[in-house]
Amino acid sequence: MPNHLTFVHSLLLLSTAFIAGSLNAVAGGGTFITFPALIFTGVSPITANATNNTALWIAAMASAGAYRHNLNIPKRELLILCITSLIGGGIGSVIFLYTSPDMFKKLLPYLLLSATLIFTFSEPLKMWLQFQSQKSSSESPPLLILVIAQLAISIYGGFFGAGLGILMLATLSFLGIKNIHTMNAFKSFLGSCINGIAIFPFIFAGLIAWHQAILMAVGGSLGGYLCAHYARRLDPRFVRIFVIFVGFSMTTYFFIRG
C-alpha cells in the first residue's frame, strides 16, 4: 500500500470522493467512482475495498443526522434488523479477510457487473416490489423471511457493498413503508451498521490506507453536504445514466485488466 500520496493522487481522490458524495445524495452509485480511483492511484484491490468502505462510511455518518427525524420505524423491527445487519456485516467482512488477493481480483469484475446491473434495473425492481407489497398488504411476510433477506444483503455489504442501498430497499418495501424519507432514513441507518461493523476486522487486519480514507471521507462529506441541495435540482434520470455509464465502463475495464 502506498504510504506517500502525490499531490495529483490526493487531488484525484478528494475530487472523486466529492463527486461520489454528491451522487449518493441523489441516486447512489458513488462506489463506482471512488473504488476505481483508489486502484488507479496504486492501492491494491483488497486494500482499496477496505479503504473505500471506511471512507464512505465516515462520509455517510457525517450526513446521517439529516435523516434522524424520519426514522419512524417500530422499535421491534428497528432493533431486530439492526442486530441482523451488524451480524451480517461482520460475517461478510471476515469472509473478505479470508479471501486471497488473487481470488478477489478474479471476483472483482463480476462483483462490479452485479452491482451495475442492480443499479441499472433498480427502478423496475422497485416498481415490482411495490406491486408485490401492495398485493400482499393484507398479510405481511413473516419477520423471519425479512431477517434472512437482510442477513444475506448484510453479508454481501460487509464483503463488497456496491449497490447495497438498492438491495436494502427490497427488505424495506415488504415492511409496508410508503414514505420515501422514512425508507431512506432506515436504509442509511442499516447501511451504517453494516459498513461500520465491517471496519473493525479491517482495522485489525491492517487493510485500511488511512491517509486515503481520511482524504476521501472529507471529500465525500463535503460533496454530500454542499451539493445535495443543488444535485437534487438535476433530473435524476441524467444522474442515473451517468452512474450507469461509469459502472459499465469500470466493469469493462476490470474485465479487460483481469
Secondary structure, 3 states (H helix, E strand, C coil): CCCCCCHHHHHHHHHHHHHHHHHHHHCCCCHHHHHHHHHHCCCCHHHHHHHHHHHHHHHHHHHHHHHHHHCCCCHHHHHHHHHHHHHHHHHHHHHHHCCCHHHHHHHHHHHHHHHHHHHHCHHHHHHHHHHHHHHCCCCCCCHHHHHHHHHHHHHHHHHCCCCHHHHHHHHHHCCCCCCHHHHHHHHHHHHHHHHHHHHHHHHHCCCCCHHHHHHHHHHHHHHHHHHHHHHCCCCHHHHHHHHHHHHHHHHHHHHHHC
